[in-house]
């Protein structure tokens, strides 16, 4: 029976995107994996799915090493390219849980890991491959893989976000935040944000954005009230799911200007991720023109 390997594409893309944080690079890696599969499909591959996952993982590691060198020279804070979909495209409350391994915050935390650590942990913890399978995929011993996974978990454990509210509550928090920003209501915003709320912006040196993260509710509130009243009032807002979690898109005319993602902790907003780099919004412009 012939395996329809095209059905594996979403899983392969999921691996590559989580490793790379770039849609274009992930798609390129997956396409290259399929090209290699076509070159070897007559080699009597017993497990085409495993073979493709292995090639995808190795290609993603190689691409991540190249990207790591470029990101060392990146201006300001680097955030992943957002995966977005219209919030109204699905039953808004069909699910109350999120895949926190896809959330913007988690992908941002993964950047502190070396490519091999990141890939090993994702394959084992997210995609449920055994240590033995990961060892075979990465060409390492099982002991080496265990060490990679363990070290990666330790390095991300403290800052790994946990999406701790359901979709309805998340939507309510965003609505309250927007209303409070519009009114300049500081006391209301203090009940919406955690005390150590952090705002992270990625302009890539191409548009104005904070170069360093802004930490603490006082600073974040003052900053966002100013941003809202000076810039957001003139933009068109659209509710989006950003990496599977409720977020916002803001358009200037037919051009997306910023995509905003959130971490939610204890029924409050704990982190705000604003992607303003126009290169990371090009796909959104094509998929969701204003």
Residue frames as qw, qx, qy, qz and C-alpha x, y, z in Angstrom:
[[0.000, 0.889, 0.459, 0.000, 0.00, 0.00, 0.00],
 [0.437, 0.417, -0.006, 0.797, 1.45, 3.35, -1.08],
 [0.298, -0.594, -0.438, 0.605, 1.73, 6.02, 1.59],
 [0.200, 0.842, 0.285, 0.412, 0.27, 9.42, 0.67],
 [0.565, -0.187, -0.270, 0.757, 3.12, 11.51, 2.02],
 [0.023, 0.493, 0.170, 0.853, 1.35, 14.76, 1.15],
 [0.572, -0.687, -0.364, -0.262, -0.82, 14.28, 4.24],
 [0.730, -0.345, -0.271, 0.524, 2.34, 14.58, 6.37],
 [0.337, 0.539, 0.037, 0.771, 2.99, 18.18, 5.32],
 [0.375, -0.811, -0.058, -0.446, 1.21, 19.88, 8.29],
 [0.841, -0.514, -0.004, 0.170, 3.22, 17.79, 10.78],
 [0.733, 0.131, 0.061, 0.665, 6.48, 18.47, 8.97],
 [0.100, 0.702, 0.074, 0.701, 5.69, 22.17, 8.79],
 [0.607, -0.763, -0.092, -0.203, 4.87, 22.11, 12.52],
 [0.844, -0.290, 0.008, 0.450, 8.32, 20.71, 13.27],
 [0.547, 0.311, 0.121, 0.768, 10.17, 23.15, 11.02],
 [0.095, -0.784, -0.158, -0.593, 8.20, 26.24, 12.09],
 [0.677, -0.732, -0.074, -0.019, 8.69, 25.59, 15.79],
 [0.791, -0.180, 0.076, 0.580, 12.43, 25.14, 15.26],
 [0.449, 0.261, 0.238, 0.821, 12.80, 28.19, 13.00],
 [0.031, -0.651, -0.403, 0.643, 10.07, 30.67, 13.95],
 [0.157, 0.447, -0.350, -0.808, 9.81, 31.64, 10.28],
 [0.764, 0.384, 0.397, -0.335, 6.99, 30.56, 7.98],
 [0.592, 0.718, -0.302, -0.205, 8.96, 31.05, 4.78],
 [0.062, 0.568, -0.818, 0.069, 11.99, 29.16, 6.08],
 [0.561, -0.045, 0.765, -0.313, 9.81, 26.36, 7.42],
 [0.775, 0.515, 0.191, -0.312, 8.02, 25.98, 4.11],
 [0.427, 0.726, -0.527, -0.108, 11.35, 25.97, 2.29],
 [0.217, -0.409, 0.869, -0.176, 12.72, 23.26, 4.59],
 [0.690, 0.182, 0.623, -0.321, 9.63, 21.08, 4.11],
 [0.702, 0.654, -0.078, -0.271, 9.73, 21.54, 0.34],
 [0.226, 0.660, -0.717, -0.013, 13.40, 20.52, 0.29],
 [0.456, -0.195, 0.831, -0.252, 12.53, 17.45, 2.37],
 [0.773, 0.408, 0.384, -0.298, 9.94, 16.42, -0.22],
 [0.520, 0.737, -0.394, -0.176, 12.41, 17.00, -3.05],
 [0.043, -0.505, 0.856, -0.103, 14.85, 14.66, -1.33],
 [0.650, 0.069, 0.681, -0.331, 12.07, 12.15, -0.78],
 [0.756, 0.585, 0.025, -0.292, 11.34, 12.10, -4.51],
 [0.331, 0.693, -0.639, -0.038, 15.02, 11.42, -5.14],
 [0.055, -0.319, 0.914, -0.246, 14.96, 8.44, -2.75],
 [0.729, 0.012, 0.251, -0.637, 11.42, 7.11, -3.06],
 [0.857, 0.282, -0.384, -0.196, 12.64, 4.14, -5.12],
 [0.200, 0.486, -0.774, 0.353, 14.99, 3.11, -2.29],
 [0.636, -0.316, -0.698, -0.091, 12.28, 0.95, -0.66],
 [0.069, -0.354, 0.457, -0.813, 11.81, 3.30, 2.31],
 [0.320, -0.307, -0.891, 0.095, 10.01, 1.29, 4.99],
 [0.188, -0.716, -0.531, 0.411, 8.80, 4.33, 6.93],
 [0.328, 0.561, 0.267, 0.712, 8.35, 7.33, 4.61],
 [0.313, -0.889, -0.198, -0.268, 6.85, 9.42, 7.43],
 [0.714, -0.617, 0.074, 0.324, 9.79, 8.80, 9.72],
 [0.657, 0.135, 0.267, 0.692, 12.22, 9.39, 6.87],
 [0.138, 0.733, 0.263, 0.611, 10.62, 12.74, 5.99],
 [0.488, -0.864, -0.100, -0.073, 10.50, 13.82, 9.64],
 [0.771, -0.359, 0.136, 0.509, 14.19, 12.97, 10.01],
 [0.494, 0.338, 0.282, 0.749, 15.18, 14.95, 6.92],
 [0.111, -0.850, -0.259, -0.445, 12.97, 17.87, 7.96],
 [0.629, -0.761, -0.048, 0.150, 14.51, 17.96, 11.45],
 [0.713, -0.202, 0.205, 0.639, 18.07, 17.86, 10.13],
 [0.323, 0.532, 0.318, 0.715, 17.41, 20.50, 7.49],
 [0.295, -0.889, -0.234, -0.261, 15.73, 22.68, 10.11],
 [0.695, -0.598, 0.030, 0.397, 18.76, 22.40, 12.39],
 [0.583, 0.095, 0.281, 0.756, 21.07, 23.44, 9.56],
 [0.073, 0.708, 0.331, 0.620, 18.81, 26.37, 8.66],
 [0.499, -0.842, -0.203, -0.012, 18.53, 27.38, 12.34],
 [0.695, -0.355, 0.080, 0.621, 22.31, 27.53, 12.64],
 [0.360, 0.343, 0.320, 0.806, 22.46, 29.88, 9.69],
 [0.207, -0.794, -0.349, -0.453, 19.61, 32.01, 11.06],
 [0.646, -0.664, -0.214, 0.310, 21.24, 32.15, 14.50],
 [0.548, -0.097, 0.120, 0.822, 24.21, 33.95, 13.03],
 [0.058, 0.510, 0.365, 0.777, 21.93, 36.46, 11.33],
 [0.452, -0.769, -0.404, -0.205, 19.84, 36.98, 14.45],
 [0.628, -0.407, -0.192, 0.634, 22.94, 37.91, 16.41],
 [0.244, -0.005, 0.183, 0.952, 23.04, 41.00, 14.19],
 [0.092, -0.665, -0.659, -0.340, 19.28, 41.62, 14.32],
 [0.017, 0.336, -0.180, 0.924, 18.32, 45.12, 15.41],
 [0.553, -0.303, 0.208, -0.748, 16.34, 45.04, 18.64],
 [0.531, -0.107, 0.783, -0.305, 14.40, 42.03, 19.90],
 [0.304, 0.117, -0.791, -0.517, 13.65, 39.19, 17.47],
 [0.621, 0.090, 0.557, -0.544, 10.17, 37.67, 17.60],
 [0.409, 0.137, 0.862, 0.268, 8.82, 34.78, 15.50],
 [0.241, -0.028, -0.471, -0.848, 6.90, 35.47, 12.32],
 [0.485, 0.068, 0.577, -0.654, 3.26, 35.21, 13.48],
 [0.062, -0.215, -0.912, -0.344, 0.89, 32.51, 12.28],
 [0.299, 0.179, 0.328, -0.878, -2.51, 34.15, 12.10],
 [0.058, -0.374, -0.844, -0.381, -6.08, 33.27, 11.25],
 [0.325, -0.423, -0.123, -0.837, -9.30, 35.20, 11.53],
 [0.180, -0.078, 0.779, -0.596, -10.81, 34.74, 14.97],
 [0.653, 0.218, 0.245, -0.682, -14.28, 34.47, 13.44],
 [0.497, 0.354, -0.691, -0.388, -13.20, 31.66, 11.11],
 [0.444, -0.078, -0.889, 0.080, -14.05, 29.04, 13.72],
 [0.564, -0.687, -0.418, -0.185, -16.42, 28.51, 16.62],
 [0.082, 0.744, -0.379, 0.544, -14.83, 30.93, 19.10],
 [0.475, -0.494, 0.563, -0.463, -15.51, 28.77, 22.11],
 [0.912, 0.123, -0.335, -0.203, -15.27, 25.30, 20.59],
 [0.802, -0.005, -0.425, 0.420, -12.07, 24.74, 22.55],
 [0.369, -0.920, 0.027, -0.128, -10.91, 26.23, 25.84],
 [0.737, -0.471, 0.307, 0.374, -7.35, 24.94, 25.63],
 [0.414, 0.858, -0.271, -0.136, -4.39, 26.02, 23.54],
 [0.918, 0.120, -0.089, 0.368, -1.28, 24.34, 22.24],
 [0.283, -0.933, 0.121, 0.186, 1.15, 26.38, 24.32],
 [0.676, -0.236, 0.458, 0.527, 4.04, 24.85, 22.34],
 [0.432, 0.533, 0.461, 0.564, 2.92, 26.99, 19.39],
 [0.145, -0.944, -0.272, 0.120, 2.31, 30.22, 21.32],
 [0.370, 0.835, -0.160, 0.374, 4.44, 33.24, 20.51],
 [0.412, -0.799, 0.377, -0.225, 5.87, 33.31, 24.02],
 [0.895, -0.217, 0.378, 0.096, 7.09, 29.73, 23.88],
 [0.773, 0.509, 0.117, 0.361, 8.73, 30.17, 20.47],
 [0.085, 0.903, -0.233, 0.350, 10.42, 33.31, 21.76],
 [0.642, -0.628, 0.427, -0.104, 11.77, 31.41, 24.78],
 [0.948, 0.114, 0.244, 0.171, 13.05, 28.63, 22.49],
 [0.491, 0.822, -0.160, 0.240, 15.42, 31.11, 20.86],
 [0.310, -0.798, 0.493, -0.154, 17.75, 30.85, 23.84],
 [0.864, -0.155, 0.477, 0.042, 18.42, 27.19, 22.99],
 [0.096, -0.430, 0.727, 0.527, 20.97, 25.87, 20.55],
 [0.619, 0.221, -0.395, -0.642, 19.32, 24.46, 17.39],
 [0.482, 0.066, -0.873, -0.029, 20.02, 20.83, 18.37],
 [0.018, 0.128, 0.754, -0.644, 18.64, 21.33, 21.90],
 [0.458, 0.239, 0.095, -0.851, 15.55, 23.04, 20.54],
 [0.620, 0.195, -0.574, -0.498, 14.90, 20.34, 17.95],
 [0.339, 0.030, -0.921, 0.191, 15.48, 17.43, 20.33],
 [0.151, 0.183, 0.649, -0.723, 13.10, 18.85, 22.93],
 [0.541, 0.263, -0.077, -0.795, 10.41, 19.63, 20.37],
 [0.558, 0.161, -0.745, -0.327, 10.59, 16.20, 18.76],
 [0.299, -0.073, -0.899, 0.312, 10.37, 14.46, 22.12],
 [0.052, 0.284, 0.609, -0.738, 8.08, 16.71, 24.17],
 [0.417, 0.384, 0.021, -0.823, 5.80, 18.12, 21.47],
 [0.640, 0.328, -0.474, -0.509, 5.73, 15.52, 18.71],
 [0.850, -0.256, 0.332, -0.317, 5.97, 12.48, 21.00],
 [0.756, 0.426, -0.492, 0.071, 8.95, 10.77, 19.45],
 [0.867, -0.472, -0.057, 0.151, 10.82, 8.49, 21.85],
 [0.311, -0.802, 0.427, 0.280, 14.41, 9.14, 22.89],
 [0.634, -0.071, 0.683, 0.356, 15.43, 6.27, 20.62],
 [0.502, 0.693, 0.469, 0.219, 13.55, 7.74, 17.66],
 [0.027, 0.994, -0.073, -0.081, 14.99, 11.22, 18.24],
 [0.516, -0.568, 0.546, 0.336, 18.48, 9.71, 18.54],
 [0.623, 0.235, 0.647, 0.372, 18.03, 8.02, 15.18],
 [0.325, 0.879, 0.331, 0.114, 16.63, 11.19, 13.60],
 [0.060, -0.977, 0.204, 0.031, 19.47, 13.39, 14.83],
 [0.770, 0.428, -0.399, 0.256, 22.23, 10.82, 14.45],
 [0.096, -0.612, 0.567, -0.543, 23.08, 10.80, 18.15],
 [0.313, -0.059, -0.917, 0.241, 23.12, 8.32, 21.01],
 [0.433, -0.670, -0.554, -0.240, 20.09, 8.01, 23.28],
 [0.546, -0.517, -0.323, 0.575, 22.14, 9.30, 26.22],
 [0.252, -0.018, 0.152, 0.956, 23.11, 12.38, 24.22],
 [0.224, -0.486, -0.515, -0.670, 19.47, 13.02, 23.32],
 [0.527, -0.651, -0.533, 0.122, 18.37, 12.65, 26.93],
 [0.455, -0.375, -0.148, 0.794, 20.96, 15.22, 27.92],
 [0.076, 0.195, 0.347, 0.914, 19.87, 17.59, 25.15],
 [0.368, -0.590, -0.570, -0.438, 16.21, 17.33, 26.12],
 [0.570, -0.598, -0.443, 0.347, 16.90, 17.65, 29.84],
 [0.380, -0.214, -0.015, 0.900, 19.17, 20.66, 29.37],
 [0.055, -0.339, -0.433, -0.834, 16.63, 22.33, 27.10],
 [0.446, -0.657, -0.584, -0.169, 13.79, 21.83, 29.59],
 [0.526, -0.513, -0.312, 0.602, 15.86, 23.39, 32.38],
 [0.278, -0.065, 0.155, 0.946, 16.74, 26.40, 30.26],
 [0.202, -0.332, -0.430, -0.815, 13.16, 27.19, 29.26],
 [0.353, -0.458, -0.805, 0.133, 11.25, 26.00, 32.34],
 [0.182, -0.433, -0.412, 0.781, 11.23, 29.28, 34.27],
 [0.161, 0.386, -0.095, -0.903, 10.02, 31.43, 31.39],
 [0.046, -0.188, -0.866, -0.462, 7.89, 28.99, 29.40],
 [0.417, -0.067, 0.102, -0.901, 4.41, 30.55, 29.22],
 [0.060, 0.273, 0.958, -0.070, 1.37, 28.56, 30.23],
 [0.284, -0.264, -0.335, -0.858, -1.85, 29.72, 28.62],
 [0.097, -0.144, -0.861, 0.478, -3.90, 29.58, 31.79],
 [0.401, 0.354, 0.347, -0.771, -7.22, 31.12, 30.70],
 [0.518, 0.392, 0.745, 0.149, -9.87, 29.95, 28.27],
 [0.282, 0.335, 0.467, 0.768, -10.77, 31.63, 25.00],
 [0.178, -0.824, -0.467, -0.265, -13.77, 33.49, 26.42],
 [0.505, -0.773, -0.110, 0.369, -11.73, 34.96, 29.28],
 [0.526, -0.139, 0.308, 0.780, -8.89, 35.89, 26.94],
 [0.142, 0.565, 0.497, 0.643, -11.30, 37.74, 24.65],
 [0.339, -0.871, -0.352, -0.033, -12.80, 39.54, 27.65],
 [0.575, -0.565, 0.043, 0.591, -9.35, 40.65, 28.84],
 [0.396, 0.122, 0.405, 0.815, -8.44, 41.99, 25.40],
 [0.057, -0.740, -0.498, -0.449, -11.77, 43.86, 25.16],
 [0.465, -0.833, -0.223, 0.199, -11.24, 45.37, 28.62],
 [0.580, -0.313, 0.188, 0.729, -7.67, 46.33, 27.72],
 [0.270, 0.378, 0.454, 0.760, -8.74, 48.11, 24.52],
 [0.227, -0.834, -0.424, -0.269, -11.52, 49.99, 26.31],
 [0.562, -0.730, -0.093, 0.377, -9.18, 51.03, 29.14],
 [0.523, -0.082, 0.291, 0.797, -6.50, 52.15, 26.66],
 [0.110, 0.615, 0.479, 0.616, -9.07, 54.20, 24.78],
 [0.364, -0.867, -0.277, -0.199, -10.19, 55.89, 28.01],
 [0.275, 0.596, -0.483, 0.580, -6.71, 56.18, 29.50],
 [0.743, -0.558, 0.003, -0.369, -8.01, 54.27, 32.52],
 [0.240, 0.555, -0.744, 0.286, -4.86, 53.41, 34.46],
 [0.485, -0.266, 0.665, -0.502, -6.60, 51.77, 37.42],
 [0.901, 0.228, 0.137, -0.343, -8.50, 49.39, 35.11],
 [0.669, 0.567, -0.478, 0.050, -5.31, 48.46, 33.27],
 [0.091, -0.524, 0.748, -0.397, -3.68, 47.67, 36.60],
 [0.725, -0.061, 0.550, -0.410, -6.33, 44.98, 37.13],
 [0.861, 0.465, -0.043, -0.200, -5.76, 43.55, 33.65],
 [0.571, 0.595, -0.517, 0.230, -1.95, 43.32, 33.62],
 [0.833, -0.357, -0.286, 0.310, 0.23, 41.38, 36.04],
 [0.331, -0.903, 0.090, 0.259, 2.58, 43.50, 38.13],
 [0.432, -0.485, 0.565, 0.508, 5.58, 42.26, 36.13],
 [0.701, 0.623, 0.342, -0.054, 3.88, 42.44, 32.73],
 [0.407, -0.409, 0.478, 0.662, 6.42, 42.66, 29.91],
 [0.590, 0.749, 0.149, -0.262, 5.97, 44.30, 26.51],
 [0.536, -0.278, 0.591, 0.535, 8.27, 43.07, 23.73],
 [0.525, 0.767, 0.078, -0.361, 8.36, 44.71, 20.30],
 [0.636, -0.079, 0.571, 0.513, 10.01, 43.65, 17.05],
 [0.381, 0.846, 0.046, -0.371, 10.50, 46.37, 14.47],
 [0.861, 0.177, 0.281, 0.385, 13.65, 44.86, 12.98],
 [0.355, -0.403, 0.184, 0.823, 15.13, 48.35, 12.64],
 [0.165, 0.323, 0.639, 0.678, 12.62, 49.06, 9.85],
 [0.282, -0.724, -0.343, -0.528, 9.94, 50.85, 11.88],
 [0.137, -0.539, 0.469, -0.686, 9.90, 52.56, 15.27],
 [0.842, -0.351, -0.381, -0.149, 9.71, 50.04, 18.11],
 [0.524, -0.761, 0.359, -0.131, 11.16, 49.66, 21.57],
 [0.490, 0.545, -0.679, 0.046, 14.60, 48.07, 21.25],
 [0.135, 0.156, -0.889, 0.409, 14.52, 46.49, 24.70],
 [0.380, -0.507, -0.764, -0.124, 11.62, 44.80, 26.51],
 [0.227, -0.484, 0.186, -0.825, 9.59, 47.07, 28.79],
 [0.491, -0.209, -0.824, 0.193, 9.00, 45.48, 32.19],
 [0.095, -0.270, -0.591, 0.754, 6.53, 46.41, 34.93],
 [0.132, 0.697, 0.702, 0.055, 2.90, 47.49, 34.86],
 [0.072, -0.820, -0.127, 0.553, 3.63, 51.20, 35.43],
 [0.132, -0.462, 0.531, 0.698, 5.97, 51.47, 32.44],
 [0.170, 0.218, 0.875, 0.397, 3.87, 49.22, 30.19],
 [0.097, 0.752, 0.626, -0.181, 0.63, 51.08, 31.00],
 [0.024, -0.783, 0.058, 0.619, 2.14, 54.52, 30.37],
 [0.160, -0.309, 0.693, 0.632, 3.76, 53.31, 27.18],
 [0.153, 0.329, 0.883, 0.299, 0.66, 51.61, 25.78],
 [0.115, 0.804, 0.461, -0.359, -1.69, 54.46, 26.58],
 [0.026, -0.693, 0.287, 0.661, 0.64, 56.73, 24.62],
 [0.144, -0.108, 0.838, 0.516, 0.92, 54.27, 21.73],
 [0.189, 0.542, 0.819, 0.000, -2.84, 53.74, 21.62],
 [0.107, 0.848, 0.309, -0.417, -3.73, 57.42, 21.64],
 [0.032, -0.684, 0.396, 0.611, -0.98, 58.42, 19.20],
 [0.099, 0.305, -0.811, -0.490, -1.07, 55.52, 16.74],
 [0.114, 0.199, 0.973, 0.008, -3.71, 52.83, 17.36],
 [0.315, 0.565, 0.441, -0.622, -6.66, 55.25, 17.23],
 [0.386, 0.610, -0.299, -0.624, -5.97, 55.79, 13.53],
 [0.109, 0.252, -0.926, -0.259, -5.69, 52.08, 12.71],
 [0.790, -0.080, -0.238, -0.560, -8.31, 49.48, 11.91],
 [0.321, -0.375, 0.825, -0.276, -8.35, 46.62, 14.39],
 [0.796, 0.063, -0.460, -0.389, -9.16, 43.03, 13.61],
 [0.699, -0.437, 0.510, -0.245, -9.40, 40.21, 16.11],
 [0.643, 0.449, -0.609, -0.117, -7.08, 37.38, 15.17],
 [0.920, -0.363, 0.128, 0.074, -5.82, 34.12, 16.52],
 [0.260, 0.814, -0.513, 0.081, -2.06, 34.60, 16.72],
 [0.276, 0.329, -0.889, 0.158, -0.27, 31.27, 16.92],
 [0.458, -0.307, -0.829, -0.089, -3.52, 29.77, 18.12],
 [0.278, -0.462, -0.569, 0.621, -4.09, 32.29, 20.93],
 [0.119, 0.900, 0.417, 0.051, -6.44, 35.34, 20.86],
 [0.448, -0.286, 0.095, 0.841, -4.62, 38.42, 19.64],
 [0.256, 0.844, 0.214, -0.419, -4.97, 41.53, 17.52],
 [0.553, 0.210, 0.399, 0.700, -4.09, 42.77, 14.07],
 [0.047, 0.808, 0.185, -0.558, -3.95, 46.49, 13.27],
 [0.580, 0.416, 0.483, 0.507, -4.16, 47.77, 9.71],
 [0.014, -0.611, 0.050, 0.790, -3.20, 51.10, 8.18],
 [0.524, 0.445, -0.357, -0.632, -5.33, 51.20, 5.06],
 [0.946, 0.146, -0.189, -0.218, -4.80, 47.84, 3.36],
 [0.520, 0.461, -0.630, 0.347, -1.43, 47.25, 5.03],
 [0.772, -0.536, -0.327, 0.100, -1.02, 45.38, 8.34],
 [0.072, 0.837, -0.319, 0.439, 0.94, 47.62, 10.70],
 [0.110, -0.432, 0.782, -0.435, 1.29, 45.40, 13.77],
 [0.760, -0.229, -0.564, -0.229, 0.23, 41.98, 15.04],
 [0.255, -0.540, 0.541, -0.593, -0.11, 41.69, 18.81],
 [0.725, -0.133, -0.674, -0.037, 0.08, 38.41, 20.72],
 [0.440, -0.641, 0.304, -0.551, -0.42, 37.83, 24.44],
 [0.419, -0.008, -0.869, 0.263, 0.51, 35.47, 27.26],
 [0.564, -0.552, -0.102, -0.605, -2.20, 35.03, 29.89],
 [0.440, 0.061, -0.787, 0.429, -1.40, 34.07, 33.46],
 [0.142, -0.346, -0.711, 0.595, -3.81, 33.84, 36.37],
 [0.144, 0.795, 0.589, 0.019, -6.63, 35.58, 34.47],
 [0.049, -0.895, 0.071, 0.438, -4.37, 38.48, 33.59],
 [0.703, 0.679, -0.102, 0.183, -2.18, 39.52, 30.68],
 [0.714, -0.587, 0.180, 0.337, 1.44, 38.82, 31.55],
 [0.407, -0.295, 0.478, 0.720, 3.25, 39.47, 28.25],
 [0.512, 0.775, 0.198, -0.312, 2.52, 41.49, 25.12],
 [0.552, -0.143, 0.564, 0.597, 4.35, 40.70, 21.88],
 [0.412, 0.808, 0.128, -0.402, 4.10, 43.30, 19.10],
 [0.628, 0.035, 0.546, 0.553, 5.41, 42.31, 15.68],
 [0.239, 0.856, 0.096, -0.448, 5.90, 45.45, 13.57],
 [0.270, -0.400, 0.660, 0.576, 8.68, 44.37, 11.20],
 [0.633, 0.459, -0.052, -0.621, 6.96, 44.72, 7.80],
 [0.350, 0.375, -0.823, -0.242, 8.91, 41.76, 6.41],
 [0.034, 0.047, 0.959, -0.276, 7.17, 39.53, 8.98],
 [0.411, 0.440, 0.487, -0.633, 3.76, 40.92, 8.02],
 [0.241, 0.332, -0.573, -0.709, 4.00, 40.43, 4.25],
 [0.132, -0.144, -0.964, -0.179, 2.24, 37.08, 4.32],
 [0.085, 0.524, 0.679, -0.507, -0.59, 38.54, 6.42],
 [0.233, 0.508, -0.125, -0.820, -1.01, 41.28, 3.82],
 [0.258, 0.151, -0.792, -0.532, -1.37, 38.64, 1.11],
 [0.182, -0.266, -0.946, 0.037, -3.76, 36.45, 3.12],
 [0.125, -0.727, -0.612, 0.285, -5.79, 39.18, 4.85],
 [0.253, 0.299, 0.176, 0.903, -5.67, 42.36, 2.74],
 [0.030, 0.289, 0.467, -0.835, -7.24, 45.32, 4.47]]
